[in-house]
Amino acid sequence: MIFEGFSPLLRSSLVAGLTRDALLSMDPETAHGATITALRLGLAPQQQDPDPPELRTSLCGLDLSNPVGMAAGFDKNGEVPRPLARMGFGMVEIGTVTPLPQAGNPRPRLFRIPEAEGVINRMGFNNDGHDEVFRRLNGVRVPAALGINIGANKGSADFVADYAKGVARFARIADYLTVNISSPNTPGLRDLQHEDALKRLLSAVLTVRGKSPVRVPVFLKLAPDLDQAAMDAIAAVIAGTDLDGLIVSNTTISRDAVAGLANAGEKGGLSGKPLFDLATRRLAQMRQRTALPIIGVGGIHSPETALAKFEAGANAVQLYSALVFGGLDLLDRIKRGLAKAVRDAGKSSIADLVGTRTAEWASGK
Ligand SMILES: Cc1cc2nc3c(=O)[nH]c(=O)nc-3n(C[C@H](O)[C@H](O)[C@H](O)COP(=O)(O)O)c2cc1C
């Protein structure tokens, strides 16, 4: 590999430099492609020290050396799960993958809102499809929990069947699966969050999971744009199933937190810092409605905001958008900050901080 002779420190500063300065001046999708290429070439900074013992945790039977994951959408095609794991993510979620390959929406479809450290995307599930992604991942050993996020093709006549195909295809090679019904960029997809549709979907998905040789944990990924009644209905539906957990949340269609800023008028889902409050509130509100494990996502951009997700009720967290603005050392800072918060609270495990401020976060609409 061309960068083989470089010291780990030099390699990480090359990537860190690439990420912060050069990448921020590029068109966002070109910058993303350059980052994936850099990771594929072995340019990723590798974690130097083992994870602090305070961060070791268990999620649906998965043993995580730390509870901080890469959220779906960064590595849609499963090209770089190993480099991401070696960087120090405790989980890497690839996808969303749909049965057939699809091109997604026309470009431009990814926008930064620099003043707010927000991102708007309307990618539309651009991905290589089940066969190609399965071929790429089959047999690859990833030193972290590998999540595979599954979805439906835009033109599909039967969304539910697409998810069932995803479970059948990937149950054997994933450490967990995510049923993503919360992307705002596939028309009609989020209707699967409605009571009757959700019942049908979960029944189909969990029946297929029941037939697979291993019991792979299945998570359901929700939108933050749900009101109290919708959350009540979802909680009631999942209570009658053997779903394993929730991911809260996907991007929002609300623009309240970025009103008036450049690019705020672009269609799509908003993520990053301006999503933090809404997503964390929804996480706490779902925590009040279910005892299932929840992965908290949305707007994490510092050790403090990562800690807040656990306090609101998350058992693990994921992030994506902040890496666009904060650089790759953010992961290390978050992990060190979380371990320190555990020690400062006089506890021994991050699990001891879960839900300590749920009521506070859940108040408000
Ligand atoms: C460019 C982009 C693409 C995304 N694609 C997906 C996707 O394919 N599937 C999915 O479940 N979430 C996707 N997401 C949502 C993220 O996984 C995450 O839920 C959301 O961005 C909130 O986290 P963040 O604020 O840390 O980015 C995408 C997000 C971004 C910014």
The ligand as a Gaussian input file, in Angstrom:
#p B3LYP/6-31G(d) Opt

LIG

0 1
 C      -25.453000      12.044000       3.893000
 C      -26.274000      11.217000       4.813000
 C      -26.773000      10.010000       4.373000
 C      -27.541000       9.209000       5.235000
 N      -27.994000       8.008000       4.786000
 C      -28.672000       7.190000       5.643000
 C      -29.101000       5.908000       5.224000
 O      -28.842000       5.478000       4.106000
 N      -29.808000       5.160000       6.116000
 C      -30.097000       5.582000       7.378000
 O      -30.728000       4.848000       8.148000
 N      -29.673000       6.798000       7.805000
 C      -28.977000       7.599000       6.968000
 N      -28.557000       8.823000       7.399000
 C      -28.944000       9.276000       8.764000
 C      -27.848000       9.014000       9.802000
 O      -27.620000       7.639000       9.954000
 C      -28.260000       9.608000      11.158000
 O      -29.428000       8.961000      11.619000
 C      -28.533000      11.108000      11.093000
 O      -27.649000      11.744000      10.203000
 C      -28.421000      11.776000      12.458000
 O      -27.124000      11.627000      12.980000
 P      -26.001000      12.792000      12.858000
 O      -26.667000      14.080000      13.258000
 O      -24.912000      12.372000      13.780000
 O      -25.581000      12.800000      11.429000
 C      -27.804000       9.648000       6.548000
 C      -27.278000      10.867000       6.995000
 C      -26.524000      11.650000       6.155000
 C      -25.967000      12.957000       6.661000

